[in-house]
Amino acid sequence: MPSFNTLLFKLFLFLFISMSLVSSTTTTTTKVYVVYMGSTDSEDPHDILIHNHRILSSVHSGSVEEAKAAHLYSYKHGFKGFAAKLTEDQALQIAKMEGVVSVFENTKRKLHTTHSWDFIGLSEEETMEIPGFSTSNQVNVIIGFIDTGIWPESPSFNDADMPPVPAGWKGTCQSGEAFNSTNCNRKVIGARYYHSGYEAEENNKLEQYENDDDPRKKVSYRSPRDSNGHGSHTASTAAGRYVENMNYKGLAGGGARGGAPMARIAVYKTCWDSGCYDADILAAFDDAVRDGVHIVSLSLGPDAPQGDYFNDAISIGSYHAVSRGITVVSSVGNEGTKGSATNLAPWLITVAASSTDREFTSKLVMGNGVHLKGESLSLHQMRAPARIISASIANRGYFTPYQSSYCLESSLNYTKTRGKVLLCRHAERSTESKLAKSEVVKAAGGVGMILIDETDKDVAIPFVIPAVIVGKRMGNRILSYINNTRAATSRIFAANARIGFQPAPRVASFSSKGPNALTPEILKPDVAAPGLNILAAWSPAIGKMNFNILSGTSMACPHVTGIVALIKSVHPAWSPSAIKSAIMTTATVFDKNGKPIRVDPEGRRGNAFDYGAGFLDPTTVLDPGLVYDAKPADYKSFLCSIGYNEKLLRPITRDNSTCNNQAFSKPSSLNYPAILVPNLKSSFSITRTLTNVRKLRQKATYRAAVSTPHGIQVSVLPTRLVFTRYGQKANFTVTFKVSAPSQGYVFGYLQWKNKQSRVTTPLVVRVAPSNLGEDV
């Protein structure tokens, strides 16, 4: 037998070899990284590509072949950089090179998944004219959608009676699977697709399931064609043509159109079934800048908490787009909790989701004669009442009653469930599919389902059986009926659409909330728009439907995009920040009944962290009177104020920017249409600049009115602003002082008003917990 020492030696040798292999694996495994190198500085795109290959070859022992094999994209139009497969060591080497701003992993982003235009106050006809203004120039406005592509045959994208493509358009119509240049027209004027970043991470090539009737097997076209539906939905919401009878399986029928139905659409497909990757998103931004779009719309974003601005593809791409005068609109996210807001950069317009006054409900008739209603898109109907039981008593096998109460897959006993209506639960903020729960109940023999979900009870779902969603209070009422009745019964009817039966708008429960976790001095979200149960175009590759109803901040974002297009059509010279200001300062914090906007699910009174400056009001946005404007140089000052030094700043801007002579030293000094003071210790003053954007025949005088946040004394100097010409600027200073102890954030507003306009600015303040004798 071998000695103990021999065995010990072999054990140490084995451990050493194993650790060496692990170490070798961690340093040689490649991932996709994005290398961001700032602005292009008007360099030749070919020279940029050669430079990128040179950097890559330097970390591949000088091999040009290996460098080219690792290379995925070069960014060379709107900004500089590239995406490549690198080891961790290679990424670290490149990060240390001169001119490199940041190197970050190719992170996946999530999609933030039309009566709405009538609800917010735009007329039905296709011209979408707003009284006092002509928006006919929208035919020269080009919107770029970074999303899942488009279904070009949808009636929402027909080009009847549209003039030729604008002369400044430099884009292309990229051919691919089931898509060629003839699929573009005078409406959809460009289409591209990006998959290198996706395929490198997912390690599988895009697959196509042909001639398969199962809607759950999605077709992934290697082309700009939309196999998901999300991209077609967002594009038609913002800029879809008028469709006479748009409906969802017969529900909510009527004429429908986008916000700017004559604007042009350019498609940048970066999102696939599992998400959207940074490398592809940046490639889309790079092309969109070169192609000549005027607006970029992205209904997608990172998980919260969001990382640094220049380690985030959307922040980077939008920074360079906005620096070139392109307005970028994004969604705030669907996590619904305090501080979960994403797309936080101040140069973005970030949109929260609200309801409209249309709801999709199904009637419930209980055996005791009580009539109730719940949210649903199910067109299935029970022919007769059936026994109703709690899913907790239908548990199967190793599943506990608690587990089966959530109607998890395989958790229900067929014998107990067959022929019955089940009362199921949905966990708060759960990512479980509510639709899947109805499939579980159906598979177990159930004939109906009532789903208790307090969090998202207003999101209508197309269940596969008669089913509804109810809130916790109604759910407990139904449970009490079941527990106190020997043979409780229920009957669920088919869904129908109803208008005007509830206060609206309300902030949707899923809509992510502020404060801004990255820079608390910048308000996010900026504004709210309809995002609950929105009917728009769809891809028939999914469920063989031409239209669908979806909910999410993804649906709210294109509502603002459509309004931005109308603003651009009337005021083509306005900067992205002026457009954002017009949208924010004209927004309302009241619902259609004139009462403060509430927040689902609990119905509490909303604040700026829920809806930003308020709910979008397109009837006043074209004539805001005054705007808070900002130039690209102001965003450089903002970066300095949050810690960017000259070494970090210059590669981003590619100019002689320094932080020595910047306009301000604190991020709250950015000329933003909201004023946030997150750490008030005693007193703090902030100066803002307003620009007159109304053509005047006589002088216009605005007077300040303040609704003071609780426990804060607010003074404004001067209290009166006088303007005599278009483009004139005026400064004012707001001073905040602590007058009474308060905890957490408190909210108010400043309003500059005259007979024609009310320019409203949110005020958000948090008193510092200590050091009350010091200035902020």
VOGU-3710 file (C-alpha; in Angstrom, 3 decimals, decimal comma):
1> mpsfntllfk> 0,000/0,000/0,000  1,252/3,554/-0,682  2,458/5,460/2,369  0,483/8,282/3,983  3,064/10,811/2,733  2,685/9,544/-0,839  -1,092/9,919/-0,651  -0,738/13,397/0,823  1,652/14,403/-1,989  -0,768/13,136/-4,641
11> lflflfisms> -3,637/15,035/-2,992  -1,646/18,307/-2,982  -0,614/17,702/-6,608  -4,246/17,141/-7,609  -5,381/20,318/-5,825  -2,555/22,333/-7,425  -3,428/21,126/-10,930  -7,152/21,774/-10,322  -6,510/25,310/-9,088  -4,214/25,976/-12,046
21> lvsstttttt> -6,908/24,816/-14,435  -9,508/27,051/-12,739  -7,109/30,006/-12,853  -6,314/29,310/-16,509  -10,014/29,083/-17,337  -10,871/32,406/-15,684  -8,131/34,255/-17,537  -8,646/32,667/-20,977  -12,456/32,534/-21,151  -13,702/35,222/-23,509
31> kvyvvymgst> -16,722/37,438/-23,120  -17,989/40,281/-25,246  -16,829/43,674/-23,983  -17,687/47,159/-25,207  -14,718/49,524/-25,478  -15,959/53,121/-25,411  -13,563/55,829/-26,626  -15,646/59,024/-26,653  -16,487/61,343/-29,545  -15,286/60,729/-33,116
41> dsedphdili> -13,604/64,115/-33,625  -14,523/63,969/-37,368  -12,110/61,102/-38,026  -12,360/58,928/-41,120  -14,467/55,834/-40,277  -11,950/53,601/-42,072  -9,120/54,977/-39,946  -11,154/54,279/-36,808  -11,641/50,651/-37,898  -7,893/50,237/-38,534
51> hnhrilssvh> -7,139/51,767/-35,119  -9,574/49,371/-33,432  -7,921/46,375/-35,107  -4,527/47,706/-34,001  -5,685/47,853/-30,357  -7,108/44,348/-30,590  -4,001/42,913/-32,210  -1,868/44,417/-29,410  -3,646/42,179/-26,877  -3,538/39,171/-29,238
61> sgsveeakaa> 0,273/38,962/-29,449  0,285/41,107/-32,584  -1,973/38,763/-34,574  -4,208/40,734/-36,960  -6,136/37,555/-37,799  -7,013/36,923/-34,143  -7,928/40,589/-33,724  -10,346/40,461/-36,656  -11,844/37,189/-35,397  -12,508/38,760/-31,988
71> hlysykhgfk> -13,989/41,960/-33,441  -17,810/42,362/-33,546  -18,543/46,042/-34,189  -16,719/49,308/-34,697  -18,537/52,466/-33,596  -17,356/55,260/-35,837  -20,138/57,732/-36,662  -21,731/59,139/-33,504  -18,856/58,164/-31,204  -15,752/55,971/-31,146
81> gfaakltedq> -15,220/52,470/-29,845  -15,750/48,817/-30,625  -17,176/45,553/-29,312  -15,040/42,424/-29,227  -14,592/39,042/-27,590  -11,912/39,470/-24,928  -10,562/37,719/-21,885  -10,753/39,560/-18,587  -7,005/40,238/-18,755  -7,265/41,655/-22,286
91> alqiakmegv> -10,144/43,892/-21,234  -8,071/45,212/-18,313  -5,121/45,897/-20,652  -7,311/47,880/-23,051  -8,953/49,798/-20,191  -5,505/51,209/-19,297  -4,777/52,446/-22,828  -4,744/56,127/-23,706  -8,021/57,439/-25,122  -10,168/54,651/-23,642
101> vsvfentkrk> -13,020/56,034/-21,497  -14,516/52,764/-20,294  -14,564/49,027/-20,927  -17,647/47,142/-19,799  -19,296/43,771/-20,319  -21,939/43,352/-23,003  -24,885/43,517/-20,584  -28,404/42,463/-21,521  -31,198/45,068/-21,310  -34,902/44,345/-20,902
111> lhtthswdfi> -37,821/45,535/-22,984  -40,049/47,660/-20,809  -43,039/46,055/-21,815  -55,768/53,664/-28,978  -58,031/55,332/-27,237  -55,036/56,711/-25,375  -54,637/59,609/-27,834  -58,298/60,578/-27,438  -57,844/60,413/-23,677  -54,883/62,783/-23,576
121> glseeetmei> -56,622/65,274/-25,827  -55,631/64,801/-29,483  -58,301/64,680/-32,171  -59,226/61,559/-34,098  -58,378/62,605/-37,626  -55,037/61,591/-39,099  -53,691/65,124/-39,404  -53,573/65,305/-35,590  -53,780/69,078/-35,854  -53,637/71,000/-32,583
131> pgfstsnqvn> -55,709/74,212/-32,481  -53,570/77,200/-33,391  -50,736/75,168/-34,946  -50,026/73,239/-38,120  -48,167/69,973/-37,584  -48,112/69,097/-41,298  -44,307/69,282/-41,277  -44,245/65,973/-39,361  -43,681/64,347/-42,775  -40,096/65,633/-42,493
141> viigfidtgi> -39,550/64,241/-38,981  -37,753/60,877/-38,775  -38,095/58,702/-35,670  -35,591/55,922/-35,044  -36,940/52,977/-33,009  -34,387/50,783/-31,243  -36,552/47,745/-30,533  -37,530/44,303/-31,905  -38,069/45,384/-35,520  -41,261/45,961/-37,451
151> wpespsfnda> -44,036/44,119/-39,301  -44,083/46,341/-42,414  -47,335/44,934/-43,836  -49,342/46,220/-40,861  -51,925/48,821/-41,923  -50,357/51,111/-39,312  -47,308/51,420/-41,584  -48,867/51,982/-45,012  -47,556/54,967/-46,988  -50,672/56,028/-48,877
161> dmppvpagwk> -50,629/59,748/-49,773  -47,242/60,300/-48,152  -44,710/62,531/-49,966  -41,242/61,316/-51,007  -38,650/60,428/-48,376  -36,948/63,528/-46,886  -33,827/64,533/-48,817  -31,585/64,444/-45,759  -32,144/60,735/-45,116  -28,938/58,683/-45,389
171> gtcqsgeafn> -30,199/55,351/-44,055  -30,767/52,022/-45,756  -33,259/49,190/-45,945  -31,240/46,109/-45,000  -32,343/42,829/-46,544  -32,561/39,644/-44,536  -34,779/36,704/-43,756  -38,350/37,394/-45,008  -37,421/41,050/-45,529  -35,991/43,011/-48,451
181> stncnrkvig> -35,738/46,575/-49,710  -39,313/46,525/-51,056  -40,584/46,174/-47,473  -39,546/49,756/-46,860  -41,756/52,509/-48,226  -42,449/56,198/-47,707  -43,573/55,476/-44,141  -40,978/52,933/-42,991  -38,034/54,591/-44,721  -35,204/52,566/-43,215
191> aryyhsgyea> -34,586/49,269/-41,426  -31,472/47,626/-39,980  -30,821/44,698/-37,645  -28,023/43,812/-35,192  -27,362/40,388/-33,729  -23,602/39,946/-33,183  -23,727/40,983/-29,515  -26,779/38,820/-28,914  -25,388/35,694/-30,573  -21,984/36,018/-28,904
201> eennkleqye> -23,644/35,979/-25,476  -26,461/33,526/-26,079  -24,133/31,030/-27,808  -26,828/30,001/-30,219  -27,641/31,167/-33,686  -31,080/32,567/-34,335  -33,483/29,751/-35,040  -36,589/29,739/-37,137  -39,568/27,512/-36,468  -41,319/27,223/-39,789
211> ndddprkkvs> -44,938/26,172/-40,285  -45,500/25,732/-36,554  -48,870/26,766/-35,190  -47,673/26,874/-31,586  -47,565/30,636/-30,765  -45,120/29,954/-27,934  -42,475/28,973/-30,487  -41,416/32,384/-31,665  -39,928/32,935/-35,070  -36,640/34,839/-34,832
221> yrsprdsngh> -36,113/36,412/-38,231  -32,516/37,281/-39,023  -33,715/40,582/-40,477  -35,526/43,757/-39,405  -38,821/41,815/-39,433  -40,481/41,784/-36,022  -41,012/38,317/-34,583  -41,819/39,607/-31,088  -44,512/42,262/-31,614  -43,034/44,799/-29,197
231> gshtastaag> -41,301/46,888/-31,882  -44,380/47,095/-34,107  -46,486/48,041/-31,073  -44,219/50,896/-29,974  -43,685/52,252/-33,505  -47,411/52,335/-34,268  -48,199/53,971/-30,900  -45,822/56,826/-31,680  -46,281/57,185/-35,428  -48,798/54,660/-36,782
241> ryvenmnykg> -51,143/55,637/-39,619  -54,885/55,875/-39,032  -56,535/52,411/-38,983  -60,330/52,416/-39,260  -61,178/49,343/-37,229  -58,331/48,492/-34,910  -59,407/46,005/-32,233  -58,206/43,137/-30,097  -60,220/40,044/-31,064  -63,285/42,238/-31,373
251> lagggargga> -62,630/44,207/-28,179  -62,111/47,987/-28,094  -62,899/48,427/-31,780  -62,612/51,817/-33,439  -60,340/54,150/-35,336  -56,797/54,327/-33,967  -53,519/55,993/-34,888  -50,192/57,085/-33,488  -49,280/60,479/-32,067  -47,532/61,654/-35,246
261> pmariavykt> -49,150/59,490/-37,962  -47,402/61,215/-40,865  -43,900/61,115/-39,367  -41,330/58,711/-40,851  -40,144/55,526/-39,156  -36,598/54,118/-39,168  -36,163/50,695/-37,597  -33,075/49,505/-35,665  -33,714/45,938/-34,543  -31,424/45,173/-31,595
271> cwdsgcydad> -33,784/43,220/-29,367  -34,440/39,506/-29,631  -36,605/37,133/-27,616  -34,317/37,136/-24,576  -33,433/40,833/-24,578  -31,162/43,487/-26,074  -27,378/43,623/-25,669  -25,217/46,719/-25,195  -22,956/45,993/-28,168  -25,944/45,899/-30,527
281> ilaafddavr> -27,646/48,936/-28,940  -24,516/51,059/-29,424  -24,214/49,920/-33,040  -27,814/51,036/-33,598  -27,175/54,449/-32,013  -24,045/54,843/-34,132  -25,967/54,178/-37,359  -28,980/56,274/-36,313  -26,762/59,343/-35,826  -25,213/58,841/-39,267
291> dgvhivslsl> -28,549/58,056/-40,964  -30,116/61,376/-40,014  -32,900/60,574/-37,522  -34,359/63,447/-35,503  -35,653/61,372/-32,582  -34,598/58,054/-31,050  -37,160/56,053/-29,056  -36,105/53,181/-26,758  -38,658/51,241/-24,741  -35,971/49,277/-22,916
301> gpdapqgdyf> -33,352/49,719/-20,224  -31,069/48,248/-17,567  -32,018/46,566/-14,329  -31,992/48,762/-11,236  -29,704/49,917/-9,786  -28,236/51,424/-12,935  -24,461/51,702/-13,279  -22,311/54,704/-14,136  -23,420/56,758/-17,142  -20,429/55,802/-19,274
311> ndaisigsyh> -20,669/52,099/-18,520  -24,192/52,007/-19,933  -24,932/51,736/-23,646  -28,133/53,774/-23,556  -26,520/56,621/-21,591  -23,500/56,658/-23,942  -25,455/56,437/-27,184  -27,996/59,030/-26,107  -25,290/61,444/-24,897  -23,756/61,591/-28,365
321> avsrgitvvs> -27,159/61,682/-30,080  -28,362/64,602/-27,932  -25,035/66,385/-28,484  -25,972/66,358/-32,188  -29,475/67,705/-31,602  -31,298/64,338/-31,627  -33,971/63,990/-28,919  -33,907/60,615/-27,130  -36,984/59,240/-25,342  -36,818/56,223/-23,014
331> svgnegtkgs> -38,934/54,253/-20,544  -38,313/54,397/-16,786  -38,695/50,641/-16,148  -41,286/48,248/-14,729  -39,917/47,398/-11,276  -42,470/49,591/-9,522  -40,592/50,179/-6,273  -39,111/53,304/-4,732  -35,734/54,199/-6,238  -36,062/51,646/-9,065
341> atnlapwlit> -36,100/54,216/-11,897  -33,617/53,584/-14,724  -32,477/55,531/-17,802  -31,328/58,222/-15,387  -29,141/60,442/-17,580  -30,289/64,098/-17,599  -30,032/64,288/-21,402  -32,749/61,612/-21,779  -36,523/62,086/-21,565  -37,596/59,284/-19,228
351> vaasstdref> -41,268/58,260/-19,138  -43,466/56,699/-16,439  -46,667/54,760/-17,187  -50,212/55,734/-16,296  -53,719/54,499/-16,987  -56,362/55,870/-19,300  -60,082/55,864/-18,518  -60,621/52,691/-20,549  -60,628/49,400/-18,674  -61,013/45,803/-19,805
361> tsklvmgngv> -63,160/43,888/-17,345  -65,083/40,647/-16,986  -68,201/40,295/-14,862  -68,241/37,857/-11,934  -71,561/36,577/-10,584  -71,245/34,784/-7,257  -73,689/32,147/-6,060  -75,033/34,508/-3,393  -76,153/36,941/-6,071  -73,297/39,394/-5,631
371> hlkgeslslh> -72,019/40,925/-8,892  -68,297/41,795/-9,070  -65,832/42,639/-11,836  -62,167/41,940/-12,463  -59,573/42,882/-15,067  -59,255/40,550/-18,066  -58,762/40,227/-21,808  -60,197/36,711/-21,887  -62,959/36,280/-24,446  -63,896/32,910/-22,945
381> qmrapariis> -67,126/32,646/-20,994  -68,577/30,078/-18,585  -71,899/28,703/-19,760  -73,141/28,129/-16,235  -72,034/28,682/-12,628  -69,473/26,223/-11,225  -68,149/25,362/-7,797  -65,390/27,746/-6,643  -62,598/26,614/-4,318  -59,339/28,020/-3,049
391> asianrgyft> -56,364/26,577/-4,964  -54,711/25,903/-1,587  -56,977/22,871/-1,025  -56,250/21,476/-4,500  -52,582/20,728/-3,774  -50,974/17,776/-5,456  -48,223/15,369/-4,393  -45,288/17,055/-2,679  -46,734/20,568/-3,101  -47,921/22,292/0,064
401> pyqssycles> -51,273/24,105/0,222  -49,306/27,390/0,272  -47,472/26,487/-2,944  -50,606/25,344/-4,735  -52,391/28,567/-3,718  -50,139/30,279/-6,301  -51,210/27,781/-8,997  -47,629/26,842/-9,791  -46,918/24,410/-12,616  -47,893/20,792/-11,685
411> slnytktrgk> -49,073/21,933/-8,221  -52,794/21,199/-8,723  -54,603/17,896/-8,208  -56,739/17,040/-11,246  -59,417/15,246/-9,190  -59,867/18,233/-6,873  -59,670/20,840/-9,647  -61,742/19,306/-12,427  -64,831/21,338/-13,320  -64,158/24,034/-10,739
421> vllcrhaers> -63,242/27,716/-10,603  -59,984/28,211/-8,697  -59,073/31,173/-6,535  -55,314/31,604/-7,078  -52,749/34,106/-5,792  -49,965/36,067/-7,498  -46,897/37,094/-5,507  -46,137/40,818/-5,266  -43,562/41,927/-7,897  -43,331/38,307/-9,080
431> tesklaksev> -42,044/37,650/-12,589  -44,243/34,562/-12,867  -46,566/34,670/-15,839  -50,190/35,290/-14,945  -51,179/33,857/-18,321  -49,277/30,658/-17,405  -51,358/30,298/-14,224  -54,512/30,101/-16,336  -52,798/27,421/-18,439  -51,950/25,470/-15,246
441> vkaaggvgmi> -55,573/25,648/-14,071  -56,847/24,590/-17,497  -54,428/21,638/-17,654  -55,661/20,508/-14,229  -59,276/20,520/-15,448  -60,350/23,880/-14,063  -63,058/25,822/-15,904  -62,236/29,266/-14,559  -59,792/31,268/-12,434  -59,932/34,290/-10,148
451> lidetdkdva> -56,419/35,627/-9,559  -55,735/37,789/-6,498  -53,042/40,312/-7,370  -53,053/43,631/-5,552  -49,920/44,940/-7,250  -50,864/44,855/-10,946  -54,604/44,236/-10,717  -55,310/46,686/-13,546  -53,130/44,953/-16,152  -55,451/43,008/-18,436
461> ipfvipaviv> -54,258/39,515/-19,434  -55,540/37,325/-22,336  -56,190/34,234/-20,208  -56,807/30,858/-21,911  -59,925/30,174/-19,812  -62,587/32,437/-18,275  -60,495/34,328/-15,730  -60,125/37,690/-14,012  -57,667/39,579/-11,832  -58,915/41,141/-8,599
471> gkrmgnrils> -57,234/43,096/-5,820  -56,493/41,877/-2,327  -59,617/43,416/-0,768  -61,996/41,824/-3,282  -60,009/38,587/-3,132  -60,455/38,395/0,640  -64,170/39,043/0,175  -64,421/36,132/-2,279  -62,368/33,902/0,044  -64,711/34,723/2,923
481> yinntraats> -67,675/33,739/0,741  -65,983/30,412/-0,094  -65,123/29,661/3,536  -68,603/30,486/4,841  -70,679/28,830/2,132  -71,184/25,081/1,831  -71,138/24,938/-1,966  -69,921/28,304/-3,194  -70,288/28,949/-6,910  -69,190/31,545/-9,420
491> rifaanarig> -69,676/32,354/-13,077  -67,159/34,360/-15,115  -68,267/36,213/-18,252  -66,237/37,325/-21,291  -64,263/40,567/-21,152  -65,520/43,860/-22,503  -64,081/47,375/-22,806  -65,536/50,229/-20,763  -64,678/53,939/-20,917  -64,977/56,559/-18,203
501> fqpaprvasf> -65,801/54,322/-15,245  -62,787/55,185/-13,072  -60,634/58,203/-12,148  -57,806/58,610/-14,657  -54,986/58,942/-15,201  -53,502/56,956/-12,327  -49,845/55,981/-12,137  -49,565/52,262/-12,942  -48,324/50,127/-10,061  -45,534/48,573/-12,141
511> sskgpnaltp> -44,068/51,932/-13,201  -40,604/52,411/-11,652  -40,238/55,241/-9,186  -37,665/57,846/-8,170  -35,571/59,095/-6,555  -32,691/58,931/-9,019  -30,280/56,431/-7,444  -27,301/57,675/-9,473  -27,669/61,475/-9,282  -30,453/62,410/-6,838
521> eilkpdvaap> -30,342/66,070/-7,980  -31,879/65,011/-11,336  -35,584/64,128/-11,369  -36,537/60,745/-12,833  -38,995/59,928/-14,279  -39,506/63,192/-16,173  -43,144/62,791/-17,180  -45,966/60,228/-17,290  -48,000/59,012/-20,277  -50,508/56,211/-20,996
531> glnilaawsp> -48,936/52,775/-20,559  -51,733/50,547/-19,235  -53,671/48,290/-21,626  -52,605/50,048/-24,827  -53,966/48,781/-28,170  -51,574/49,033/-31,141  -50,058/47,099/-34,064  -48,596/43,640/-33,544  -46,618/40,944/-35,319  -48,833/38,117/-36,638
541> aigkmnfnil> -45,843/35,817/-36,136  -47,105/35,736/-32,524  -50,614/34,405/-32,072  -51,567/35,286/-35,666  -52,873/38,688/-34,505  -52,511/42,040/-36,251  -53,170/44,111/-33,107  -52,577/43,531/-29,418  -53,056/45,114/-26,005  -49,915/45,534/-23,901
551> sgtsmacphv> -48,978/47,270/-20,650  -45,664/48,697/-19,496  -43,531/51,811/-19,498  -42,598/50,514/-22,967  -46,057/51,669/-24,055  -45,766/55,039/-22,294  -42,458/55,932/-23,958  -43,798/56,079/-27,565  -46,678/58,339/-26,477  -44,073/60,948/-25,554
561> tgivaliksv> -42,090/60,109/-28,713  -45,149/60,969/-30,825  -45,532/64,311/-29,054  -41,822/65,059/-29,544  -42,359/64,494/-33,290  -45,214/67,027/-33,301  -43,056/69,542/-31,418  -40,216/69,000/-33,933  -42,653/69,575/-36,800  -43,690/72,970/-35,406
571> hpawspsaik> -40,386/74,004/-33,807  -37,630/72,243/-35,808  -34,862/74,428/-34,326  -35,666/73,616/-30,691  -32,945/71,727/-28,811  -33,641/68,371/-27,088  -33,605/70,140/-23,711  -36,095/72,793/-24,880  -38,412/70,018/-26,102  -38,085/68,205/-22,775
581> saimttatvf> -38,813/71,435/-20,908  -41,953/72,108/-22,959  -43,237/68,616/-22,143  -42,431/68,855/-18,428  -43,539/72,414/-17,663  -46,954/71,955/-19,314  -47,700/68,578/-17,692  -50,545/68,280/-15,187  -50,647/66,685/-11,730  -54,447/66,411/-11,778
591> dkngkpirvd> -56,689/63,704/-13,209  -59,633/64,272/-15,553  -61,873/65,000/-12,556  -59,559/67,767/-11,383  -58,285/65,788/-8,407  -54,627/64,953/-7,606  -53,298/61,973/-9,585  -53,282/58,778/-7,527  -50,882/55,827/-7,637  -51,907/52,190/-7,965
601> pegrrgnafd> -52,292/49,829/-6,219  -52,905/51,570/-2,887  -54,375/54,749/-4,346  -52,081/57,100/-2,447  -51,590/60,642/-3,694  -48,827/60,777/-6,303  -45,673/62,877/-6,291  -42,793/63,771/-8,608  -41,057/60,426/-8,010  -44,135/58,675/-9,423
611> ygagfldptt> -44,961/60,835/-12,439  -42,095/63,320/-12,806  -43,484/66,749/-13,681  -46,931/65,216/-14,247  -49,124/63,695/-16,945  -48,440/64,620/-20,574  -50,648/67,405/-21,980  -50,221/67,645/-25,779  -52,742/70,471/-26,115  -50,404/73,001/-24,443
621> vldpglvyda> -46,986/71,560/-25,215  -46,523/73,435/-28,509  -46,824/76,804/-26,763  -45,109/76,533/-23,354  -44,229/80,246/-23,274  -40,879/79,704/-21,544  -38,388/76,822/-21,579  -35,385/75,697/-19,580  -32,754/75,240/-22,284  -29,375/73,493/-22,023
631> kpadyksflc> -26,504/73,099/-24,469  -24,064/70,183/-24,831  -21,544/72,289/-22,870  -23,950/72,251/-19,911  -23,872/68,449/-19,846  -20,064/68,642/-19,734  -20,378/70,897/-16,687  -22,811/68,409/-15,208  -20,266/65,593/-15,663  -17,616/67,726/-13,940
641> sigynekllr> -20,019/68,338/-11,057  -20,434/64,607/-10,405  -16,706/63,878/-10,369  -15,489/63,606/-13,952  -12,051/65,179/-14,272  -10,283/66,484/-17,364  -8,654/63,098/-18,060  -12,073/61,374/-18,133  -13,905/64,221/-19,846  -11,728/64,924/-22,874
651> pitrdnstcn> -11,988/61,467/-24,505  -15,781/61,723/-24,175  -16,046/65,193/-25,684  -12,927/65,179/-27,961  -12,400/68,885/-27,369  -10,440/71,058/-24,978  -12,998/70,713/-22,194  -11,714/71,240/-18,683  -13,474/71,368/-15,341  -11,620/74,526/-14,280
661> nqafskpssl> -13,942/77,061/-15,860  -17,219/75,167/-15,951  -20,500/77,010/-15,464  -21,415/75,280/-12,192  -20,026/72,972/-9,541  -23,124/71,115/-8,327  -25,360/68,811/-10,391  -28,476/70,622/-9,109  -27,264/73,684/-11,063  -27,954/72,043/-14,425
671> nypailvpnl> -30,729/74,097/-16,071  -33,267/71,296/-15,605  -37,088/71,740/-15,607  -37,198/70,447/-12,010  -35,322/71,541/-8,880  -34,175/68,855/-6,443  -32,258/69,462/-3,214  -31,577/66,015/-1,738  -29,491/67,087/1,264  -30,658/70,441/2,629
681> kssfsitrtl> -28,807/71,294/5,841  -29,873/74,863/6,516  -30,277/76,972/3,397  -29,463/76,539/-0,260  -29,847/78,747/-3,337  -30,063/77,641/-6,925  -30,261/79,707/-10,127  -32,209/78,758/-13,227  -32,550/80,394/-16,672  -35,776/80,661/-18,648
691> tnvrklrqka> -35,925/81,428/-22,382  -38,935/83,030/-24,046  -40,136/80,913/-27,004  -43,290/82,847/-27,811  -43,342/85,520/-30,515  -44,428/88,683/-28,765  -46,344/91,747/-29,939  -45,974/93,351/-26,525  -44,010/92,601/-23,392  -44,920/89,476/-21,461
701> tyraavstph> -44,777/89,495/-17,664  -44,649/86,301/-15,595  -45,145/86,220/-11,833  -43,844/83,531/-9,500  -46,209/81,423/-7,399  -44,892/78,747/-5,042  -46,507/75,727/-3,443  -43,976/75,150/-0,673  -42,809/71,669/0,326  -43,782/70,845/3,929
711> giqvsvlptr> -41,333/72,243/6,475  -39,411/74,278/3,884  -39,363/78,030/3,360  -38,997/78,930/-0,330  -38,217/82,384/-1,706  -37,840/83,399/-5,365  -35,935/86,434/-6,657  -36,983/88,234/-8,694  -40,677/87,498/-8,265  -41,435/88,905/-11,705
721> lvftrygqka> -39,860/88,154/-15,109  -40,431/90,455/-18,092  -39,775/89,416/-21,712  -39,898/91,649/-24,774  -38,579/89,450/-27,599  -38,300/85,875/-28,833  -35,239/84,059/-27,488  -34,715/86,448/-24,571  -33,329/84,849/-21,418  -33,936/85,719/-17,763
731> nftvtfkvsa> -32,409/84,312/-14,571  -34,063/83,746/-11,225  -32,824/82,315/-7,931  -34,716/79,988/-5,602  -33,618/79,798/-1,963  -34,650/76,927/0,306  -34,491/77,153/4,111  -35,445/74,600/6,739  -38,401/75,944/8,724  -39,618/72,799/10,485
741> psqgyvfgyl> -38,277/69,258/10,984  -39,274/66,815/8,266  -38,360/63,269/7,309  -37,772/62,030/3,798  -38,562/63,928/0,618  -41,200/66,669/0,523  -42,758/68,064/-2,631  -44,028/71,351/-4,003  -43,819/73,396/-7,180  -42,852/76,762/-8,587
751> qwknkqsrvt> -45,088/78,265/-11,240  -44,343/81,219/-13,516  -47,682/82,382/-14,804  -49,457/85,039/-16,806  -52,792/85,130/-18,629  -51,545/82,817/-21,399  -49,169/80,351/-19,740  -48,320/78,450/-16,595  -44,748/77,219/-16,561  -44,617/74,687/-13,735
761> tplvvrvaps> -41,434/73,352/-12,123  -41,444/70,548/-9,506  -39,644/71,316/-6,233  -38,313/68,292/-4,333  -36,406/68,662/-1,054  -35,006/66,351/1,604  -33,680/67,806/4,859  -30,325/66,370/5,943  -30,652/64,343/9,172  -27,882/66,293/10,959
771> nlgedv> -25,594/69,365/10,665  -28,628/71,628/10,602  -26,458/74,668/11,272  -24,451/74,348/8,050  -25,208/75,363/4,510  -25,882/72,592/2,034
//
